[in-house]
Amino acid sequence: MRITGLGHAGMFIETKGGSIICDPVLGPSFFGSWFPFPDNRGLDWERFGREADFLYVSHRHRDHFDPRLLERYIRKDIEVLLPEYPTDDLEQDLRALGYTNITYAPAGEIIQRGALKIMITPLRAPSDGPIGDSSLSVDDGTGSVLNQNDSHPLDLDTLLHFGTPDAYFTQVSGAIWWPMVYDLPQDAKQNFAKLKREAQNKRAMYYIEKVDAPHVFPMAGPPMFLRDELFRYNGVGREGDSIFTDQKQFLAHMQEQAPQYDGRLFVPGTVVTVDGGQVTSEQTLYTDAELAHIFDEKWDYLEEQRASRQQELRDEEASRAPALPAAEILQAIKEWWEPLLKKSRTIRLGVGGNVRFRIGDLDMVVDFPRAKVREYAGEECIYWYTIPADLVSTNIRDHEIDWSNSIFLSMQFSVGRSGKFNEFLTTFLKCLSNDRIEYVENWYQEQTDQTEDAEVGGWVVQRRCPHLRADLTRTGKVDEDGVLTCSMHDWKWDLNTGRCLSTSGHPIRAQQIDPVTAEALRLGA
């Protein structure tokens, strides 16, 4: 088996039973903000498109799903491996491009193609993708790989019943706009960015240790920001106020934390060979000297990329819709969002207040409790966004149902808030369609049962994490001060009070127990 790095989360897997092209992206993505790091334009895209037997797109975020690349390089009769999602957004996107040879991959079930075994493990929570992220397991008898990209499964049992992979490919860098776009003092941004990088490292190490593959390849980021106003946020930032750990930095962290694993650099042109448990890798696009320049002289490399790729940015800006007048934006959003708000009882209660949007000359408020969109009239607001009018006008033109997959990940906006993070608001702005809203409302209703308890670190706590219902017997750790941390997203609770230390709301039920009772619980007594 051979796996060639295509940049970001992309890879080309050659097996005895056929070749799979996974998440191929050239970009730029998210309104021209994200470019793959390092530059992947030097790859032989014609060959990969010609030789691929299967196309796998893990989810529809544009740093994984690049319609322009697919149109140019991937033939329309290729067999598409489609994850089993509760909404058909990704399928409709692919069919709109002309792909009709679609194989529906049942969740966690093995698809056999001669010697080749394939399994796709989808995630379906509102925060996954949202409503869609997945990983790919492949085995052809000569080797096995797990391409987890940036999916974060709460339950690894289904994923790991395929077997321990010889080579493991997983996200280590972030894909979020926090805290860079927030209205915060600079020292607070630096502190929050540092905490976010540490949380991302912890999460990656959690998966690495649970999967327990001998060879690990960090991937799926970081991006390159080549727009002038975003350039300072590359990597950890010019001033330490950004969150994007690169591949080499994470490998150094992994070597320090878990030297028993063989961490390897995986960049565009890296070729990994897996044969009977033996794993080797070589660089075919970049020389050692070029890689040293890319990672050790990163700002110089990024300056070179910025200078040479301005035309791509101009082309992207030219593709946007002209900024609509304020009255037309207000009317379009009112007609689009108010019917969704009326269907979103759980979300509206979870948001619980007004949210202000300044869009060009428009000053608008979304009143979640009353399910109304109107002009701002001085109301108290819990969040306030400032977004360029051409970005919103483009989303209106394209009826983009996921604003995280467009405006938010572009980082071409700013936001402030009066309290802590509100998951319900972010979920609404990711789910701007009837199908998504209906699914999310039903999902929240099904997750309200928090009755089962379990022992974690000398405490009886509700077994399911109040954030995204991870099994805390697997993901929870309690320190000597009685603070519980869920390793999935590094959320924390003070078990003495039940208070969530990471955000408002989301309390936890907990009671400290004596050692004898704790042991009895562990034994099922």
C-alpha positions as CSV (number, residue, x, y, z in Angstrom):
1,M,0.0,0.0,0.0
2,R,1.2,3.5,-0.8
3,I,-0.2,6.8,0.5
4,T,0.8,10.1,-1.1
5,G,0.2,13.4,0.7
6,L,-1.8,15.8,-1.4
7,G,-1.8,18.7,1.1
8,H,-3.9,19.6,4.1
9,A,-6.1,16.5,4.6
10,G,-5.7,15.2,1.1
11,M,-4.1,11.8,0.3
12,F,-4.0,9.3,-2.5
13,I,-4.1,5.7,-1.3
14,E,-2.9,3.0,-3.7
15,T,-3.9,-0.5,-2.8
16,K,-4.2,-4.0,-4.3
17,G,-7.9,-3.4,-4.8
18,G,-7.8,0.1,-6.4
19,S,-6.8,3.7,-5.6
20,I,-8.7,6.2,-3.4
21,I,-8.3,9.9,-3.7
22,C,-9.3,11.5,-0.4
23,D,-10.2,15.2,0.3
24,P,-8.3,16.7,-2.6
25,V,-8.0,20.5,-2.1
26,L,-6.0,23.2,-3.9
27,G,-8.0,26.2,-2.6
28,P,-8.0,28.9,-1.7
29,S,-11.0,28.2,0.6
30,F,-13.3,30.2,2.7
31,F,-13.5,33.4,0.7
32,G,-9.9,33.2,-0.3
33,S,-8.5,32.9,3.3
34,W,-7.1,29.4,3.5
35,F,-4.4,27.9,1.3
36,P,-2.9,24.5,2.0
37,F,0.5,24.6,3.9
38,P,2.9,23.9,2.4
39,D,2.0,24.8,-1.3
40,N,0.7,21.7,-3.1
41,R,0.4,23.1,-6.6
42,G,3.5,21.2,-7.8
43,L,1.8,17.8,-7.5
44,D,0.8,15.8,-10.6
45,W,-2.9,16.3,-10.2
46,E,-3.6,15.0,-13.7
47,R,-2.1,11.6,-12.7
48,F,-4.0,11.4,-9.4
49,G,-7.3,12.2,-11.1
50,R,-6.6,9.8,-13.9
51,E,-5.6,6.8,-11.8
52,A,-8.1,7.2,-8.9
53,D,-10.8,4.4,-8.8
54,F,-12.6,5.9,-5.8
55,L,-13.3,9.4,-4.5
56,Y,-13.8,10.0,-0.8
57,V,-14.8,13.4,0.6
58,S,-15.0,13.2,4.4
59,H,-17.4,16.2,4.8
60,R,-18.4,19.3,2.9
61,H,-16.2,21.9,4.6
62,R,-14.3,23.6,1.8
63,D,-10.9,22.7,3.1
64,H,-11.9,19.1,2.3
65,F,-14.4,19.6,-0.6
66,D,-13.0,21.7,-3.4
67,P,-15.5,21.8,-6.3
68,R,-13.1,23.6,-8.7
69,L,-10.5,20.9,-8.3
70,L,-13.0,18.1,-8.7
71,E,-14.4,19.7,-11.9
72,R,-10.9,20.1,-13.3
73,Y,-9.2,16.8,-12.4
74,I,-11.6,14.1,-11.2
75,R,-13.6,12.3,-13.9
76,K,-17.4,12.2,-13.4
77,D,-17.8,8.4,-13.6
78,I,-15.5,7.7,-10.6
79,E,-17.0,5.6,-7.8
80,V,-17.9,8.0,-5.0
81,L,-17.7,6.6,-1.4
82,L,-20.4,8.6,0.4
83,P,-20.6,8.7,4.2
84,E,-24.0,7.9,5.8
85,Y,-25.2,11.3,7.0
86,P,-28.7,12.2,8.3
87,T,-28.9,15.1,5.7
88,D,-28.0,14.8,2.1
89,D,-26.1,18.1,1.7
90,L,-22.9,16.5,0.6
91,E,-24.6,14.1,-1.8
92,Q,-26.5,17.0,-3.4
93,D,-23.2,19.0,-3.7
94,L,-21.5,16.1,-5.5
95,R,-24.5,15.3,-7.7
96,A,-24.6,19.0,-8.7
97,L,-21.0,18.6,-10.0
98,G,-22.1,15.6,-12.1
99,Y,-21.1,12.7,-9.9
100,T,-23.7,9.9,-10.1
101,N,-21.8,6.7,-9.5
102,I,-22.3,6.9,-5.7
103,T,-21.8,4.0,-3.3
104,Y,-23.6,4.6,0.0
105,A,-21.3,3.5,2.8
106,P,-23.4,2.2,5.8
107,A,-21.9,3.5,9.1
108,G,-19.2,1.3,10.4
109,E,-19.8,-1.5,7.9
110,I,-17.1,-2.9,5.7
111,I,-17.2,-2.5,1.9
112,Q,-15.3,-5.2,0.1
113,R,-13.6,-4.7,-3.3
114,G,-11.5,-7.9,-4.0
115,A,-8.6,-7.7,-1.6
116,L,-9.6,-4.2,-0.5
117,K,-11.7,-3.5,2.6
118,I,-13.0,-0.1,3.2
119,M,-15.0,1.3,6.2
120,I,-16.3,4.8,6.7
121,T,-17.2,5.9,10.2
122,P,-19.5,9.0,10.2
123,L,-20.2,11.5,12.9
124,R,-23.7,13.1,13.1
125,A,-23.8,15.5,16.0
126,P,-24.7,19.2,15.2
127,S,-21.1,20.2,15.9
128,D,-19.6,17.6,13.6
129,G,-19.0,19.3,10.3
130,P,-21.8,20.2,11.3
131,I,-24.0,17.1,10.9
132,G,-21.3,15.4,9.0
133,D,-17.7,14.4,9.5
134,S,-16.1,11.0,9.0
135,S,-13.0,8.9,9.0
136,L,-11.8,6.2,6.5
137,S,-10.3,2.8,7.4
138,V,-8.5,0.9,4.6
139,D,-6.9,-2.6,4.5
140,D,-5.8,-4.5,1.4
141,G,-3.9,-7.4,3.1
142,T,-0.5,-5.8,2.7
143,G,-1.2,-3.0,5.2
144,S,-3.9,-0.9,6.9
145,V,-4.4,2.8,7.5
146,L,-6.8,5.0,9.4
147,N,-7.5,8.4,7.8
148,Q,-9.2,10.2,10.7
149,N,-8.6,13.7,9.2
150,D,-10.4,16.2,11.5
151,S,-13.2,14.0,12.8
152,H,-13.3,13.6,16.6
153,P,-15.4,10.5,17.4
154,L,-16.8,10.3,20.9
155,D,-16.9,6.5,20.9
156,L,-13.9,4.8,19.4
157,D,-15.2,1.2,19.6
158,T,-16.8,1.2,16.2
159,L,-13.8,2.8,14.6
160,L,-11.3,0.5,16.2
161,H,-13.1,-2.8,15.6
162,F,-11.7,-2.6,12.0
163,G,-8.3,-3.3,13.7
164,T,-5.2,-1.3,14.8
165,P,-3.9,0.5,11.7
166,D,-0.2,0.3,10.7
167,A,-0.3,4.0,9.8
168,Y,-2.5,6.6,11.4
169,F,-3.3,10.0,9.9
170,T,-5.0,12.6,12.1
171,Q,-5.6,16.3,12.5
172,V,-3.4,18.1,15.0
173,S,-3.9,21.8,14.0
174,G,-7.1,23.7,14.7
175,A,-9.9,24.8,12.4
176,I,-11.6,27.5,14.3
177,W,-11.8,31.3,14.4
178,W,-11.4,31.6,18.2
179,P,-9.9,33.8,19.6
180,M,-8.4,35.6,16.6
181,V,-11.6,37.5,15.4
182,Y,-12.9,38.3,18.9
183,D,-13.1,41.7,20.4
184,L,-10.7,41.0,23.2
185,P,-7.6,42.7,24.8
186,Q,-4.4,41.5,23.1
187,D,-3.1,39.8,26.3
188,A,-6.4,37.9,26.6
189,K,-6.1,36.8,23.0
190,Q,-2.6,35.5,23.6
191,N,-3.7,33.6,26.7
192,F,-6.8,32.1,25.0
193,A,-4.7,31.1,21.9
194,K,-2.2,29.4,24.1
195,L,-4.9,27.4,25.9
196,K,-6.5,26.5,22.6
197,R,-3.2,25.1,21.2
198,E,-2.7,23.1,24.4
199,A,-6.2,21.7,24.2
200,Q,-5.7,20.7,20.6
201,N,-2.5,19.0,21.5
202,K,-4.2,17.1,24.3
203,R,-7.0,16.0,22.1
204,A,-4.6,14.8,19.4
205,M,-2.6,12.9,21.9
206,Y,-5.7,11.3,23.4
207,Y,-6.6,9.8,20.0
208,I,-3.0,8.8,19.2
209,E,-2.8,6.9,22.5
210,K,-6.3,5.3,22.1
211,V,-5.7,4.2,18.4
212,D,-2.3,3.0,19.4
213,A,-0.9,2.8,15.9
214,P,2.9,2.4,15.7
215,H,3.3,5.1,13.0
216,V,1.6,8.5,13.2
217,F,1.3,11.2,10.5
218,P,-0.1,14.6,11.6
219,M,-2.1,16.4,8.9
220,A,-5.2,18.4,8.1
221,G,-3.6,21.8,8.7
222,P,-2.4,24.4,9.4
223,P,-3.6,26.8,6.7
224,M,-1.6,29.5,5.1
225,F,-3.2,33.0,5.4
226,L,-2.0,35.1,2.4
227,R,-4.5,38.0,2.6
228,D,-2.7,41.0,4.0
229,E,-5.2,41.5,6.9
230,L,-4.9,37.9,8.0
231,F,-1.2,37.3,7.4
232,R,-0.2,37.9,11.0
233,Y,-2.3,35.0,12.1
234,N,-0.2,32.3,10.4
235,G,1.0,29.6,12.7
236,V,0.9,30.7,16.3
237,G,0.7,34.3,15.1
238,R,3.2,37.1,14.9
239,E,2.3,38.0,18.4
240,G,1.4,34.5,19.8
241,D,-2.3,35.2,19.4
242,S,-3.2,32.4,16.9
243,I,-3.9,28.7,17.3
244,F,-2.3,26.9,14.3
245,T,0.3,24.4,15.3
246,D,2.3,23.0,12.3
247,Q,3.3,19.4,11.5
248,K,6.9,19.8,12.7
249,Q,5.9,21.5,15.9
250,F,3.4,18.8,16.8
251,L,5.9,16.0,16.0
252,A,8.3,17.6,18.5
253,H,5.4,17.7,21.1
254,M,4.6,14.1,20.4
255,Q,8.2,13.0,20.7
256,E,8.3,14.6,24.1
257,Q,4.9,13.2,25.3
258,A,4.9,9.7,23.8
259,P,8.3,8.7,22.3
260,Q,7.0,5.1,21.8
261,Y,5.2,6.3,18.6
262,D,7.0,6.8,15.4
263,G,5.9,10.3,14.2
264,R,6.6,11.2,10.6
265,L,6.3,14.4,8.5
266,F,3.4,14.2,6.1
267,V,3.3,17.1,3.5
268,P,2.5,17.4,-0.2
269,G,4.5,14.7,-2.0
270,T,5.3,12.6,1.0
271,V,5.0,8.9,-0.1
272,V,4.3,6.4,2.7
273,T,4.8,2.7,1.9
274,V,3.1,0.1,4.2
275,D,4.0,-3.5,3.6
276,G,3.4,-6.3,6.2
277,G,3.7,-3.9,9.1
278,Q,6.8,-2.2,7.8
279,V,6.3,1.5,7.2
280,T,8.7,3.8,5.3
281,S,8.3,7.3,4.0
282,E,10.1,9.6,1.6
283,Q,9.7,13.1,0.3
284,T,9.2,13.4,-3.5
285,L,8.0,17.1,-3.9
286,Y,10.3,18.9,-1.5
287,T,14.0,18.5,-0.7
288,D,15.3,18.5,2.8
289,A,16.7,22.0,2.3
290,E,13.3,23.2,1.0
291,L,11.5,21.6,4.0
292,A,13.9,23.3,6.4
293,H,13.1,26.6,4.7
294,I,9.4,26.0,4.9
295,F,9.3,25.1,8.6
296,D,12.4,26.7,10.1
297,E,12.2,30.0,8.1
298,K,8.4,29.9,8.0
299,W,7.8,33.7,7.8
300,D,10.2,34.0,4.9
301,Y,8.4,31.2,3.1
302,L,5.0,32.6,3.8
303,E,6.1,36.1,2.5
304,E,7.2,34.4,-0.8
305,Q,3.8,32.6,-1.1
306,R,2.0,35.9,-0.4
307,A,3.9,37.8,-3.0
308,S,3.4,35.1,-5.7
309,R,-0.3,34.4,-5.2
310,Q,-2.1,37.7,-5.2
311,Q,-3.8,36.9,-8.5
312,E,-5.7,34.0,-6.8
313,L,-7.0,36.4,-4.2
314,R,-8.1,38.9,-6.8
315,D,-9.9,36.1,-8.7
316,E,-11.7,35.0,-5.6
317,E,-12.8,38.5,-4.8
318,A,-14.1,38.9,-8.4
319,S,-16.2,35.8,-7.9
320,R,-18.2,37.3,-5.0
321,A,-21.7,38.8,-5.4
322,P,-21.8,42.6,-5.4
323,A,-22.8,44.0,-2.0
324,L,-26.6,44.3,-1.8
325,P,-28.2,47.4,-0.3
326,A,-29.0,47.2,3.4
327,A,-32.7,46.9,2.9
328,E,-32.3,44.0,0.5
329,I,-30.0,42.1,2.9
330,L,-32.4,42.6,5.8
331,Q,-35.4,41.4,3.7
332,A,-33.5,38.4,2.4
333,I,-32.3,37.2,5.8
334,K,-35.7,37.9,7.4
335,E,-37.5,35.7,4.7
336,W,-34.8,33.0,5.1
337,W,-34.2,32.9,8.8
338,E,-37.6,33.6,10.5
339,P,-39.2,30.3,9.3
340,L,-36.1,28.5,10.6
341,L,-36.2,30.3,13.9
342,K,-39.9,29.3,14.4
343,K,-38.8,25.6,14.0
344,S,-35.9,26.0,16.5
345,R,-37.5,26.0,19.9
346,T,-34.5,24.3,21.7
347,I,-32.0,26.5,19.9
348,R,-33.9,29.7,20.6
349,L,-34.2,28.8,24.3
350,G,-30.5,27.9,24.3
351,V,-29.4,31.2,22.8
352,G,-31.8,33.1,25.0
353,G,-31.2,36.6,23.8
354,N,-30.7,39.1,21.0
355,V,-27.8,38.8,18.5
356,R,-26.7,41.9,16.6
357,F,-25.3,41.8,13.1
358,R,-23.6,44.9,11.5
359,I,-23.4,44.0,7.8
360,G,-22.1,46.9,5.7
361,D,-24.6,49.8,6.3
362,L,-27.2,47.4,7.8
363,D,-27.5,47.2,11.6
364,M,-29.7,44.2,12.3
365,V,-30.8,42.2,15.3
366,V,-31.9,38.5,15.5
367,D,-34.3,38.2,18.4
368,F,-34.1,34.5,19.2
369,P,-36.7,34.4,22.0
370,R,-39.3,35.9,19.7
371,A,-38.1,34.3,16.4
372,K,-37.8,37.7,14.7
373,V,-35.3,39.5,12.4
374,R,-35.5,43.3,12.4
375,E,-33.4,46.5,12.4
376,Y,-31.4,47.1,15.5
377,A,-33.0,49.6,17.9
378,G,-30.6,49.7,20.9
379,E,-31.6,46.3,22.4
380,E,-29.2,44.6,24.8
381,C,-27.4,41.8,22.9
382,I,-25.4,38.8,24.0
383,Y,-23.3,38.6,20.8
384,W,-22.5,41.2,18.1
385,Y,-21.0,40.4,14.7
386,T,-19.5,42.8,12.1
387,I,-19.4,41.2,8.6
388,P,-18.6,42.7,5.2
389,A,-21.7,43.1,3.0
390,D,-20.2,41.3,0.0
391,L,-19.6,38.1,2.1
392,V,-23.2,38.1,3.3
393,S,-24.5,39.0,-0.2
394,T,-22.6,36.0,-1.7
395,N,-24.1,33.7,0.9
396,I,-27.5,35.0,0.1
397,R,-26.9,34.5,-3.7
398,D,-25.5,30.9,-3.1
399,H,-28.0,30.1,-0.3
400,E,-25.1,28.9,1.8
401,I,-26.6,27.0,4.7
402,D,-23.4,26.8,6.8
403,W,-21.9,30.1,7.7
404,S,-19.1,28.5,9.6
405,N,-18.1,26.8,6.3
406,S,-17.9,30.2,4.6
407,I,-17.8,33.5,6.6
408,F,-16.6,32.2,10.0
409,L,-13.6,30.1,8.8
410,S,-12.7,33.0,6.5
411,M,-11.9,35.0,9.6
412,Q,-12.9,38.1,7.6
413,F,-15.2,39.3,10.3
414,S,-15.2,40.3,13.9
415,V,-17.3,39.3,16.9
416,G,-17.8,40.1,20.5
417,R,-20.0,38.7,23.3
418,S,-21.2,39.6,26.7
419,G,-20.7,36.2,28.3
420,K,-19.2,32.8,27.5
421,F,-19.4,30.8,24.3
422,N,-23.0,29.9,23.2
423,E,-23.0,26.6,21.4
424,F,-26.7,27.0,20.4
425,L,-26.0,30.2,18.5
426,T,-23.1,28.7,16.6
427,T,-25.2,25.7,15.8
428,F,-28.0,27.8,14.3
429,L,-25.6,29.6,12.0
430,K,-24.3,26.3,10.8
431,C,-27.8,24.9,10.1
432,L,-29.6,27.3,7.9
433,S,-31.9,24.8,6.2
434,N,-35.1,23.1,7.1
435,D,-33.5,19.6,7.0
436,R,-30.7,20.7,9.3
437,I,-32.8,22.5,11.8
438,E,-35.3,19.6,12.1
439,Y,-32.5,17.2,12.6
440,V,-30.8,19.3,15.2
441,E,-33.9,19.9,17.1
442,N,-34.7,16.2,17.2
443,W,-31.1,15.4,18.1
444,Y,-31.2,17.8,21.1
445,Q,-34.4,16.2,22.3
446,E,-32.9,12.8,22.2
447,Q,-29.8,13.9,24.1
448,T,-31.7,15.2,27.1
449,D,-31.6,11.9,29.1
450,Q,-28.7,12.4,31.5
451,T,-29.8,10.0,34.1
452,E,-27.1,7.3,34.0
453,D,-24.3,7.7,36.5
454,A,-20.8,6.3,36.6
455,E,-17.6,6.5,38.8
456,V,-14.9,8.8,37.5
457,G,-11.8,9.5,39.7
458,G,-13.5,9.0,43.0
459,W,-16.7,10.8,42.1
460,V,-20.1,9.6,40.9
461,V,-21.0,11.8,37.9
462,Q,-23.5,11.7,35.1
463,R,-21.9,9.3,32.6
464,R,-22.5,11.5,29.6
465,C,-20.6,14.8,29.1
466,P,-23.1,17.8,29.2
467,H,-21.3,19.3,26.3
468,L,-21.5,16.7,23.5
469,R,-22.3,13.5,25.5
470,A,-18.9,11.8,25.4
471,D,-18.7,8.8,27.8
472,L,-16.8,10.4,30.7
473,T,-15.6,6.9,31.9
474,R,-13.5,7.0,28.8
475,T,-12.7,10.7,28.3
476,G,-12.9,12.2,31.9
477,K,-10.1,12.8,34.4
478,V,-10.5,14.4,37.8
479,D,-7.6,16.3,39.4
480,E,-6.9,16.7,43.1
481,D,-9.0,19.8,43.3
482,G,-12.1,18.0,42.1
483,V,-12.0,19.5,38.6
484,L,-13.2,17.2,35.9
485,T,-11.7,17.6,32.4
486,C,-13.3,15.9,29.3
487,S,-10.4,15.2,26.9
488,M,-12.6,15.5,23.8
489,H,-12.7,19.3,23.9
490,D,-10.9,20.1,27.2
491,W,-14.1,21.3,28.9
492,K,-13.9,21.5,32.7
493,W,-16.3,21.3,35.6
494,D,-15.9,22.0,39.3
495,L,-17.4,18.8,40.7
496,N,-17.9,20.4,44.2
497,T,-20.5,22.8,42.8
498,G,-21.3,21.1,39.4
499,R,-20.5,24.4,37.7
500,C,-19.1,24.4,34.2
501,L,-15.7,26.3,34.1
502,S,-15.6,26.5,30.3
503,T,-18.8,28.2,29.5
504,S,-22.1,29.4,30.9
505,G,-24.7,26.6,31.4
506,H,-23.9,22.9,31.0
507,P,-23.8,22.1,34.7
508,I,-22.9,18.5,35.7
509,R,-24.3,16.2,38.4
510,A,-21.6,14.9,40.7
511,Q,-21.1,13.5,44.2
512,Q,-17.8,12.5,45.9
513,I,-17.7,9.0,47.2
514,D,-15.5,7.0,49.5
515,P,-12.9,4.6,48.1
516,V,-14.9,1.4,49.0
517,T,-18.0,2.6,47.2
518,A,-15.9,3.7,44.2
519,E,-14.3,0.2,43.9
520,A,-17.8,-1.4,44.2
521,L,-19.0,0.8,41.4
522,R,-16.0,-0.2,39.2
523,L,-16.8,-3.8,39.8
524,G,-20.4,-3.4,39.0
525,A,-21.6,-4.1,42.5
